[in-house]
Amino acid sequence: MNNIERPVDDNSTVSIQDNEKLKQVKRKETKKQKKSGITIRELTIIGLLAGITIALGVSGYGIIPLGPLNVTTLHVPTLIGAIVEGPKVGAFVGFIFGCYSLWQNITAPNILSPLFINPIISVLPRILFPVLAYLVYLLLWKAPQGPRIIVSAFMGTVFHTIMVMGLIFLLYADMFAVKMNLSPDQVLGSIVFLSVTHGIPEAVFAAVIVTPVAMALRKVLRKDTPKKSKSEDVTTTTATTGAANTNKSATVEVNETKPVEENITK
């Protein structure tokens, strides 16, 4: 018998070599998933958060008209995706957010909708800001989890506002002045004012909502549970193999002593 066998509670035997083969197959499957670029769990979370984003928009709670601009809560699922699952998931959900914003400005336009019809303003910043929020989260790796998520959500929203309003200033300063009945000298001050009055409430709202949700999801998904190192896995495997060999040798010794005892009895 080449395979080393160990007893199991149900009186069956399991080959250690077979277990090692199964582990190798699982490792290969995991590597294939990583090479494919996105896992099934990430796709599931993207679909869930994208659905929440669209539901917020359709219900009217995602985009709230306030003056010439809209105050949005659609960035919240995007931030949750980035902080819980990383920048890739956040960017995908942000893309859905940007596409919905583009569609909203086409179908239900306001005074500044002609500016947001450009995907560079309506879509691109929504893909980038969750990536920046995740970078902030990584930079704060020494901080406790709660404050770390609060700052990341707040700063992610601030980056979102700066990118959107900054691109408006760079690409459509003249159109912005015409739409808002401003002189060219007043454009920068007006954009800064709108950024502060709209961006800060959005950032505070994101920090309040994202933090408990992200912490709960990270706990459920065990994102913060320390992973076993390879050396620990090797030690465990070695110990298991050693115990199995010991059990086998003990079984052999018992089997060898039985004939001796039978001869003495005879």
Stockholm file with secondary structure:
# STOCKHOLM 1.0

chainA/1-266         MNNIERPVDDNSTVSIQDNEKLKQVKRKETKKQKKSGITIRELTIIGLLAGITIALGVSGYGIIPLGPLNVTTLHVPTLIGAIVEGPKVGAFVGFIFGCYSLWQNITAPNILSPLFINPIISVLPRILFPVLAYLVYLLLWKAPQGPRIIVSAFMGTVFHTIMVMGLIFLLYADMFAVKMNLSPDQVLGSIVFLSVTHGIPEAVFAAVIVTPVAMALRKVLRKDTPKKSKSEDVTTTTATTGAANTNKSATVEVNETKPVEENITK
#=GR chainA/1-266 SS CCSCEEECTTSCEEEHHHHHHHHHHHHHHHHHHHHHSSCHHHHHHHHHHHHHHHHHHHHTSSEEEETTEEEECTHHHHHHHHHHHCHHHHHHHHHHHHHHHHHHHHHSCCTTHHHHTSHHHHTHHHHHHHHHHHHHHHHTTTSCHHHHHHHHHHHHHHHHHHHHHHHHHHHHHHHHHHHTTCCGGGHHHHHHHHHHHHHHHHHHHHHHHHHHHHHHHHHHTTTTSCCCCHHHHHHHHHHHHHHHHHHHHHHHHHHHHHHHHHHHHC
#=GC SS_cons         CCSCEEECTTSCEEEHHHHHHHHHHHHHHHHHHHHHSSCHHHHHHHHHHHHHHHHHHHHTSSEEEETTEEEECTHHHHHHHHHHHCHHHHHHHHHHHHHHHHHHHHHSCCTTHHHHTSHHHHTHHHHHHHHHHHHHHHHTTTSCHHHHHHHHHHHHHHHHHHHHHHHHHHHHHHHHHHHTTCCGGGHHHHHHHHHHHHHHHHHHHHHHHHHHHHHHHHHHTTTTSCCCCHHHHHHHHHHHHHHHHHHHHHHHHHHHHHHHHHHHHC
//
